[in-house]
Amino acid sequence: MSILTKDQLEIVEQSEIDALEDRLLRVASINENAMGVELKRYGNAVAFSVKSIPGPSFNTVKGISGENIEDLDDIVEFYSSKGIPPRFEVTPGNASTDLFRKFSSLGFFQSGFHTALYRPLSIEERTDMRAESAIQIEEISLANFDIFGELYTKGFGMPVAFKDYVTANNKVLAESDNWIFYLAHVGGEPVGIAVLFIKNDVATLAASATLPEFRNKGVQTALIQERMQQAANAGCRYLVGQAAFGSVSQMNMERAGLKIAYTNAVWEKIQR
């Protein structure tokens, strides 16, 4: 696989922004934006915010670069006014000494890394890429969507009370052609879920989860292969994904032929 060009790196980064933006704008359509979704643009950077979910997953800034140094005070105030700690994700291509110095002056520190992966999907590769497996995979229908919330919460160890909330916030995505939801079975028993987001000719491996008792049995590998095949059949040029650096998710993607595009530096506010 050849080294990524600057244009390809920008495609990978934009896919992260597109997937989160599409998700949150659709969530904002539920009950007159009861979740308190707000997006604010600063050039190529986008500040994402969900007031009802103060954690880092949806309250993050993507696309930030040295061109936004003069915007940082406003961005921090945007989150402070909501009582939410901001989180910045900086790609290596957008990093600069001046940007990091500004972060430090505002009381931020680098708290971790997050990996972006990619795989080109050429016409020649659009044969069936799914391996023979005892794991059966099907798309989740809107009529049977409760199963997604159930497996998602169990897979991520979340309280069962969150099931209906997870179901509702993802069902609104499933009503769009851009989002496809998958259910994995082993011996007829539902054991895992996964999501694919497609925009233009780029497909993004979105959320995935497996029940704890069925991990290390190839479930996530099968779900990645299924989504890769769907992306190829849809004529996508690239398959991309994100994972915590060095995580099992990253290793599963690499086994499926995805390569590391870059590793984001994650910056968060020092809590005193």
C-alpha positions, 0 to 999 in steps of 0.5 A: 500500500502506497504512502498517503498523499496530503489529499488522501489524509484530508479525505480521512480526516473529513470522513471523521467530521462528516460522520459525526456531523451527520449523526448529531444533526439527525439526533438534533431532529428528535423532539425539537433538539431535546438533546441540545445539539449544537455545532459551530464552525471555525474555518475548517474546524468544527466544534461539536456539542451535545448538552445532555451528554457531557462526555468527550465522545460528542463534545469535541473539536475536529479539524483544528489547525494552526489557522485557528489559533485566534479562534481558540479563546472563542472555542473554549468559551463556547464549551464553558458557557455550556458547562462542558469541558472541551476536547481537541483532536489534532492530526499530525498534518495540522499540528504546529508548535504555536498551536500546542503552545496556545493550548498550554497557555489555556490550561490544556494538556495532551491526554492521549492518542486516537488512531485513524485507519484507511483502506483503498477499495479499488474496482479490482477488489470488488469481489466478495471479500467476506471469509467463510465463517460460522458467524451470520450477519444481517442488516437490522430493520427498523421494525427490529431496531430494539435489538441494537440498543440492547446489544450496544449497552451490553457490549459497552457495559452500560446500564440497562436503563440506557437501552431505549435512549441508545435505540432512539438516537440510532434509529433516527440514523437508520431512517437515512440511506447513509447509515447501515446497521448490522446484527451478528449471530452465532448459532442463531443467537444475536451476539454483536452489532456494527454500523457503517456510514457512507457519504460520497465515495467514502465509507466509515466504520462507525460503532461496533460492539460484541457481547463479552462472552462472545469476544475473541471469536471473530465476531468483529472481524466478520462485521468489518468484512461485511461492511467492507464488502458493502462499501465496495459494492456501493462503489466507495473508494475508501474505507476508514475507521477510528480506534483508540491507539493500540486497542483491540479495535485497531488490531481488528481493522489492521487484520482486515487490511486497513492501515494507519493513516495517522494518530490524532493528539488528544488535548483536554482541559486540566481539571483543578 
